[in-house]
Amino acid sequence: MLRHMLDDEPSGAQARPGGAEDSRFFRALLKLREDYAGKPVTTREVLQVFAEELPPRGRYEGKKALQWFLEGWVNGTAVPHLQLENVKFTDSGHSLLATGTRLQKNAPNDLVTSVPLFAQLAGNRRVLIARVFADGPDATFRIPVPAGTRKLLLDPNDTVLKN
């Protein structure tokens, strides 16, 4: 989950040319190795190093921190059920907008989940359009999507622990 939160890029984002060496996730692993070689490291310290690499879209409530991940996913036990409901597409003249409701069931109300949202285009082609935070049982959304979007998919590659 952390690797995808750090390294997936919405469609149209600039690709990192160096591959793994330019990966935020691998930079964090290298920093951990450099800073803590031969020393004990706590879970909080590990997550702090990963938080330093968080891109803006991965910051819950705009904060460069992973306290929500520690509380809900490291110390928690919930395995939520995630789904989209009432998804509609509207052509606003200059862009296509998707609206709907994101549901997170079988989870405590304070569980925060960072979930990738994909647009499915013609030929079953999928493009990542955003990361959404599930931080309660439901939330409405309004998001621009690529022209030709036929369907929205919530974490189709199973990068989030869910049922």
DODRENKE-885996 format. One record per residue: residue number from 1; x, y, z of N, C-alpha, C, O, CB in turn. Coordinates in steps of 0.02 Angstrom, whole numbers, always signed. Glycine has a CB too. Example, Ala and Ser with C-alpha at 12.3 -4.5 7.8 and 13.67 -1.06 7.14 Angstrom:
BEGIN
1/+660/-284/+390/+615/-225/+390/+660/-165/+390/+712/-166/+423/+565/-224/+452
2/+642/-112/+354/+684/-53/+357/+645/+2/+394/+670/+57/+402/+704/-30/+286
# end
This chain:
BEGIN
1/+41/-60/+0/+0/+0/+0/+43/+63/+0/+31/+110/-37/-47/+0/+60
2/+95/+63/+42/+139/+122/+45/+174/+134/-22/+179/+191/-44/+191/+113/+100
3/+197/+81/-52/+233/+89/-116/+188/+122/-168/+210/+168/-203/+258/+21/-142
4/+127/+100/-173/+82/+130/-222/+62/+201/-203/+55/+244/-247/+20/+87/-229
5/+54/+215/-139/+38/+283/-118/+94/+331/-136/+81/+389/-153/+25/+285/-42
6/+155/+307/-134/+212/+350/-150/+225/+356/-224/+244/+410/-248/+274/+324/-116
7/+215/+302/-261/+241/+300/-329/+191/+301/-386/+212/+313/-443/+282/+242/-336
8/+127/+288/-374/+83/+291/-432/+70/+363/-452/+67/+407/-409/+16/+255/-418
9/+63/+375/-516/+54/+442/-543/-10/+446/-583/-23/+402/-624/+115/+462/-587
10/-50/+498/-572/-110/+506/-614/-91/+513/-688/-35/+534/-704/-150/+568/-592
11/-137/+496/-731/-126/+500/-803/-105/+572/-821/-133/+621/-797/-190/+480/-842
12/-55/+576/-864/-31/+641/-885/+25/+668/-842/+56/+718/-860/-88/+690/-886
13/+38/+636/-784/+93/+660/-741/+159/+643/-774/+165/+595/-813/+88/+629/-670
14/+208/+681/-758/+275/+671/-785/+304/+605/-759/+308/+596/-699/+321/+730/-768
15/+323/+560/-803/+355/+498/-783/+425/+513/-757/+459/+558/-782/+357/+447/-842
16/+446/+475/-708/+514/+482/-682/+560/+441/-726/+551/+380/-731/+518/+460/-606
17/+610/+472/-757/+650/+438/-807/+696/+384/-780/+711/+337/-817/+691/+488/-843
18/+718/+387/-719/+768/+340/-694/+741/+275/-668/+780/+232/-647/+807/+372/-642
19/+676/+265/-668/+647/+203/-644/+654/+196/-569/+641/+244/-532/+680/+143/-678
20/+675/+137/-546/+678/+121/-475/+720/+172/-436/+703/+190/-380/+706/+52/-465
21/+777/+194/-465/+818/+241/-428/+784/+307/-415/+801/+343/-368/+883/+253/-464
22/+734/+324/-456/+697/+386/-446/+631/+375/-407/+594/+422/-395/+682/+419/-513
23/+617/+314/-389/+556/+298/-354/+558/+327/-283/+608/+320/-247/+546/+221/-351
24/+504/+359/-263/+499/+386/-195/+505/+331/-144/+538/+338/-92/+432/+424/-185
25/+474/+274/-159/+476/+217/-113/+547/+193/-103/+569/+182/-47/+431/+161/-139
26/+584/+184/-158/+653/+159/-152/+699/+211/-122/+747/+193/-87/+679/+138/-220
27/+687/+275/-134/+727/+328/-100/+717/+322/-25/+765/+330/+13/+706/+398/-125
28/+656/+310/-3/+643/+303/+69/+679/+241/+97/+708/+244/+151/+566/+298/+83
29/+677/+186/+60/+712/+126/+83/+788/+139/+89/+819/+117/+137/+699/+67/+35
30/+816/+174/+40/+888/+190/+42/+904/+235/+102/+955/+225/+135/+910/+224/-23
31/+861/+283/+115/+871/+328/+172/+868/+288/+238/+908/+299/+283/+818/+384/+173
32/+820/+242/+242/+816/+199/+302/+881/+160/+311/+907/+156/+367/+756/+151/+297
33/+906/+132/+257/+968/+93/+262/+1026/+137/+283/+1067/+117/+325/+984/+59/+194
34/+1030/+197/+254/+1085/+242/+272/+1080/+267/+344/+1129/+267/+380/+1086/+302/+224
35/+1021/+288/+365/+1011/+318/+431/+1011/+268/+488/+1029/+285/+544/+948/+357/+431
36/+989/+207/+474/+979/+159/+529/+1020/+95/+522/+1006/+47/+557/+906/+142/+534
37/+1070/+94/+480/+1111/+34/+471/+1142/+15/+539/+1177/+55/+570/+1167/+46/+418
38/+1128/-46/+560/+1156/-71/+623/+1123/-43/+685/+1147/-56/+740/+1229/-55/+625
39/+1069/-5/+678/+1034/+25/+735/+962/+2/+735/+933/-14/+683/+1039/+103/+733
40/+932/+1/+793/+860/-15/+795/+820/+43/+766/+840/+101/+770/+837/-29/+868
41/+763/+26/+737/+718/+77/+708/+647/+59/+728/+627/+1/+727/+726/+80/+629
42/+609/+110/+746/+539/+99/+765/+494/+105/+704/+513/+132/+652/+518/+148/+821
43/+433/+81/+712/+384/+88/+658/+371/+162/+644/+366/+181/+586/+318/+53/+677
44/+366/+202/+696/+355/+274/+686/+412/+306/+645/+400/+348/+602/+349/+310/+754
45/+473/+286/+659/+531/+313/+622/+529/+291/+549/+544/+330/+505/+598/+290/+655
46/+510/+229/+537/+503/+205/+468/+451/+246/+432/+463/+269/+376/+485/+130/+467
47/+393/+255/+463/+340/+292/+430/+358/+366/+421/+336/+397/+373/+275/+287/+470
48/+398/+394/+466/+420/+463/+457/+464/+470/+396/+458/+520/+359/+459/+487/+520
49/+507/+422/+383/+549/+424/+323/+506/+419/+261/+517/+456/+212/+602/+366/+324
50/+456/+374/+261/+411/+369/+204/+370/+433/+196/+358/+455/+139/+364/+309/+212
51/+349/+464/+250/+309/+526/+247/+348/+582/+214/+319/+624/+180/+288/+547/+318
52/+414/+583/+223/+455/+634/+191/+452/+630/+115/+464/+680/+81/+528/+628/+215
53/+436/+572/+89/+432/+562/+16/+361/+569/-11/+351/+564/-72/+460/+494/-2
54/+312/+580/+32/+242/+583/+9/+231/+639/-42/+248/+696/-29/+195/+592/+68
55/+204/+622/-99/+187/+675/-147/+124/+711/-123/+88/+684/-81/+175/+645/-219
56/+110/+770/-147/+51/+808/-124/-14/+769/-126/-55/+775/-81/+44/+870/-164
57/-26/+729/-178/-89/+691/-183/-95/+637/-130/-150/+611/-119/-95/+661/-252
58/-40/+619/-98/-40/+567/-47/-46/+593/+24/-42/+554/+72/+21/+526/-52
59/-56/+658/+30/-58/+689/+97/-130/+696/+121/-170/+733/+92/-24/+758/+97
60/-147/+659/+172/-213/+663/+202/-220/+730/+238/-178/+748/+279/-227/+604/+250
61/-273/+766/+222/-286/+833/+248/-227/+880/+236/-216/+927/+275/-302/+829/+323
62/-189/+867/+182/-134/+911/+163/-71/+903/+206/-23/+940/+196/-155/+981/+166
63/-71/+856/+252/-14/+848/+298/+35/+796/+272/+15/+743/+247/-38/+828/+368
64/+99/+811/+277/+152/+766/+257/+167/+720/+316/+221/+723/+346/+216/+805/+233
65/+118/+676/+332/+124/+631/+389/+85/+567/+375/+39/+567/+334/+98/+665/+454
66/+103/+514/+408/+70/+450/+399/+41/+423/+465/+34/+363/+474/+118/+399/+370
67/+24/+469/+511/-7/+448/+574/-71/+409/+561/-84/+359/+595/-21/+509/+618
68/-111/+431/+513/-173/+397/+496/-159/+325/+473/-199/+280/+486/-211/+435/+442
69/-104/+315/+437/-86/+248/+413/-65/+204/+471/-84/+145/+475/-28/+253/+360
70/-26/+231/+517/-4/+194/+577/-65/+172/+617/-71/+114/+635/+43/+237/+620
71/-110/+219/+631/-167/+204/+673/-215/+154/+641/-237/+106/+673/-205/+267/+689
72/-231/+163/+578/-280/+122/+545/-255/+58/+515/-289/+7/+516/-313/+161/+494
73/-194/+60/+487/-170/+3/+448/-115/-37/+482/-109/-97/+470/-145/+26/+383
74/-75/-6/+525/-24/-44/+561/-52/-69/+628/-45/-127/+645/+40/+0/+573
75/-84/-24/+665/-112/-42/+730/-184/-66/+726/-209/-96/+774/-109/+17/+777
76/-219/-55/+671/-289/-73/+664/-298/-144/+639/-250/-178/+621/-323/-26/+617
77/-361/-166/+639/-377/-234/+618/-431/-236/+564/-447/-290/+540/-398/-275/+677
78/-458/-180/+545/-513/-179/+498/-489/-194/+427/-434/-176/+407/-548/-111/+498
79/-533/-229/+390/-522/-240/+319/-587/-216/+286/-636/-252/+283/-506/-317/+302
80/-586/-154/+261/-648/-124/+236/-672/-152/+169/-634/-183/+132/-640/-51/+230
81/-734/-141/+156/-763/-153/+90/-771/-85/+58/-804/-41/+87/-833/-193/+94
82/-742/-75/-1/-744/-10/-35/-784/-17/-99/-778/-67/-135/-672/+16/-51
83/-825/+33/-113/-862/+32/-176/-883/+102/-196/-883/+148/-156/-923/-14/-170
84/-902/+108/-259/-929/+170/-286/-1004/+159/-298/-1026/+104/-313/-893/+191/-352
85/-1041/+213/-290/-1113/+209/-299/-1138/+273/-334/-1110/+327/-325/-1149/+200/-230
86/-1191/+265/-374/-1223/+321/-408/-1175/+363/-450/-1179/+425/-450/-1256/+366/-356
87/-1130/+330/-486/-1082/+366/-528/-1117/+391/-591/-1151/+353/-625/-1021/+321/-546
88/-1108/+455/-605/-1137/+486/-664/-1083/+528/-698/-1040/+556/-665/-1200/+530/-647
89/-1087/+531/-765/-1041/+571/-803/-1079/+629/-835/-1133/+620/-862/-1005/+529/-858
90/-1049/+689/-831/-1080/+749/-858/-1029/+785/-901/-973/+798/-879/-1107/+794/-802
91/-1049/+801/-962/-1006/+841/-1006/-1021/+914/-991/-1076/+938/-1004/-1019/+823/-1082
92/-971/+949/-965/-980/+1019/-947/-962/+1066/-1004/-957/+1127/-993/-939/+1036/-886
93/-953/+1040/-1063/-935/+1081/-1120/-861/+1080/-1134/-840/+1069/-1191/-957/+1152/-1109
94/-820/+1091/-1082/-747/+1090/-1092/-714/+1031/-1058/-654/+1020/-1067/-717/+1155/-1066
95/-751/+992/-1018/-722/+932/-987/-778/+885/-966/-836/+903/-963/-679/+952/-926
96/-758/+824/-952/-805/+773/-929/-796/+767/-853/-740/+760/-829/-793/+704/-965
97/-851/+770/-817/-849/+765/-744/-885/+702/-722/-936/+683/-750/-881/+826/-711
98/-857/+670/-671/-889/+612/-640/-910/+632/-570/-872/+664/-534/-841/+550/-638
99/-971/+614/-552/-996/+625/-484/-1021/+558/-457/-1038/+513/-496/-1052/+679/-482
100/-1023/+552/-392/-1048/+491/-362/-1032/+490/-288/-1015/+541/-258/-1018/+430/-397
101/-1038/+431/-259/-1026/+421/-188/-975/+365/-179/-981/+312/-211/-1091/+406/-150
102/-927/+377/-137/-878/+325/-118/-901/+297/-50/-913/+335/-4/-804/+355/-114
103/-905/+231/-45/-926/+198/+16/-867/+159/+45/-828/+129/+9/-985/+151/+3
104/-862/+160/+112/-814/+118/+148/-853/+84/+204/-873/+116/+253/-753/+160/+177
105/-865/+19/+195/-906/-19/+243/-862/-67/+283/-805/-80/+266/-961/-58/+205
106/-892/-93/+337/-858/-142/+381/-793/-114/+409/-743/-150/+414/-844/-206/+343
107/-794/-51/+427/-734/-18/+453/-755/+34/+505/-810/+62/+500/-692/+15/+396
108/-711/+48/+553/-727/+102/+600/-730/+169/+563/-696/+178/+512/-674/+105/+657
109/-770/+215/+589/-778/+280/+556/-713/+319/+550/-706/+362/+506/-829/+322/+593
110/-664/+305/+594/-602/+343/+591/-548/+310/+548/-491/+334/+545/-576/+353/+662
111/-564/+254/+514/-515/+223/+470/-506/+266/+408/-555/+285/+375/-537/+150/+450
112/-444/+282/+392/-427/+321/+333/-393/+274/+283/-345/+240/+300/-381/+383/+350
113/-418/+274/+222/-391/+231/+170/-377/+273/+108/-421/+308/+84/-440/+173/+154
114/-316/+269/+83/-298/+303/+21/-309/+254/-36/-277/+202/-39/-223/+328/+23
115/-355/+272/-81/-377/+225/-133/-366/+255/-202/-387/+311/-216/-451/+207/-122
116/-334/+216/-247/-326/+241/-316/-392/+235/-354/-427/+185/-349/-270/+202/-352
117/-406/+286/-393/-467/+289/-434/-446/+291/-507/-409/+335/-528/-512/+351/-415
118/-471/+243/-546/-454/+237/-616/-514/+251/-660/-572/+238/-641/-426/+167/-631
119/-501/+278/-719/-552/+284/-771/-541/+226/-819/-485/+211/-839/-548/+354/-809
120/-596/+194/-838/-592/+141/-889/-614/+172/-954/-669/+199/-960/-637/+79/-871
121/-570/+166/-1004/-582/+195/-1070/-598/+140/-1120/-602/+81/-1101/-521/+237/-1093
122/-605/+157/-1182/-618/+108/-1235/-564/+55/-1236/-506/+68/-1220/-622/+143/-1304
123/-583/-6/-1254/-536/-61/-1256/-513/-84/-1188/-460/-115/-1182/-477/-41/-1297
124/-552/-69/-1136/-535/-86/-1067/-469/-55/-1043/-440/-80/-995/-531/-161/-1059
125/-447/-2/-1076/-386/+34/-1054/-403/+72/-990/-455/+104/-986/-360/+82/-1109
126/-359/+68/-942/-369/+101/-877/-315/+153/-866/-257/+142/-881/-368/+50/-819
127/-336/+211/-840/-288/+263/-822/-304/+287/-751/-362/+298/-733/-289/+322/-873
128/-252/+296/-712/-259/+322/-645/-277/+396/-650/-243/+434/-684/-194/+312/-603
129/-331/+416/-618/-350/+487/-621/-340/+523/-555/-332/+584/-554/-422/+493/-642
130/-340/+486/-499/-332/+519/-435/-323/+467/-380/-332/+407/-390/-392/+564/-419
131/-306/+492/-321/-310/+453/-259/-363/+488/-218/-363/+549/-210/-240/+449/-221
132/-408/+449/-191/-460/+476/-148/-450/+447/-78/-427/+390/-71/-532/+461/-175
133/-466/+485/-28/-462/+462/+41/-531/+442/+65/-577/+482/+65/-430/+516/+87
134/-537/+379/+86/-598/+355/+117/-587/+366/+192/-545/+333/+222/-614/+279/+100
135/-624/+412/+221/-615/+428/+292/-682/+434/+327/-695/+481/+365/-575/+493/+300
136/-723/+385/+315/-789/+381/+345/-830/+334/+303/-806/+307/+254/-823/+451/+349
137/-892/+324/+322/-933/+275/+286/-949/+294/+214/-956/+250/+171/-997/+263/+323
138/-955/+360/+200/-970/+380/+131/-949/+452/+120/-942/+492/+167/-1044/+372/+117
139/-940/+468/+58/-924/+537/+38/-941/+545/-36/-930/+500/-76/-848/+554/+51
140/-968/+603/-53/-981/+617/-123/-918/+644/-156/-875/+672/-122/-1041/+667/-131
141/-913/+637/-220/-856/+663/-256/-879/+693/-322/-932/+677/-348/-803/+608/-269
142/-837/+738/-346/-845/+771/-412/-775/+779/-438/-734/+816/-409/-885/+841/-407
143/-760/+745/-493/-691/+743/-516/-689/+743/-592/-729/+710/-624/-655/+681/-488
144/-642/+781/-622/-635/+779/-695/-605/+712/-716/-562/+685/-682/-590/+837/-720
145/-629/+686/-771/-605/+622/-798/-589/+631/-872/-614/+678/-904/-658/+565/-787
146/-549/+587/-900/-532/+593/-971/-593/+583/-1016/-638/+545/-999/-478/+542/-989
147/-593/+617/-1073/-645/+606/-1123/-646/+532/-1141/-594/+501/-1148/-634/+651/-1187
148/-705/+506/-1150/-712/+436/-1168/-715/+388/-1109/-719/+327/-1118/-656/+416/-1211
149/-714/+416/-1048/-720/+372/-988/-787/+337/-989/-839/+369/-997/-711/+413/-923
150/-785/+272/-980/-846/+232/-981/-867/+210/-911/-926/+197/-898/-837/+171/-1025
151/-817/+207/-866/-831/+181/-800/-775/+203/-753/-719/+215/-776/-837/+103/-800
152/-790/+210/-688/-738/+223/-638/-726/+159/-600/-772/+121/-585/-759/+281/-591
153/-663/+147/-585/-643/+86/-548/-604/+106/-486/-557/+145/-490/-601/+40/-594
154/-624/+80/-430/-591/+93/-366/-541/+37/-353/-561/-20/-340/-644/+99/-308
155/-477/+53/-356/-423/+6/-342/-429/-60/-381/-431/-113/-350/-420/-9/-269
156/-433/-57/-447/-440/-119/-485/-380/-166/-483/-385/-225/-500/-455/-102/-556
157/-322/-140/-463/-261/-181/-460/-249/-210/-390/-197/-239/-377/-201/-140/-481
158/-298/-201/-346/-295/-229/-278/-231/-209/-241/-195/-251/-214/-298/-304/-281
159/-218/-144/-238/-161/-118/-202/-178/-100/-130/-133/-85/-90/-132/-58/-237
160/-242/-102/-113/-266/-87/-45/-295/-150/-15/-332/-187/-49/-318/-29/-46
161/-280/-164/+48/-309/-221/+82/-383/-207/+93/-401/-161/+129/-272/-236/+150
162/-425/-248/+62/-497/-238/+66/-532/-303/+52/-501/-351/+28/-521/-183/+18
163/-596/-305/+69/-635/-365/+50/-691/-346/+4/-729/-390/-17/-662/-401/+113
# end
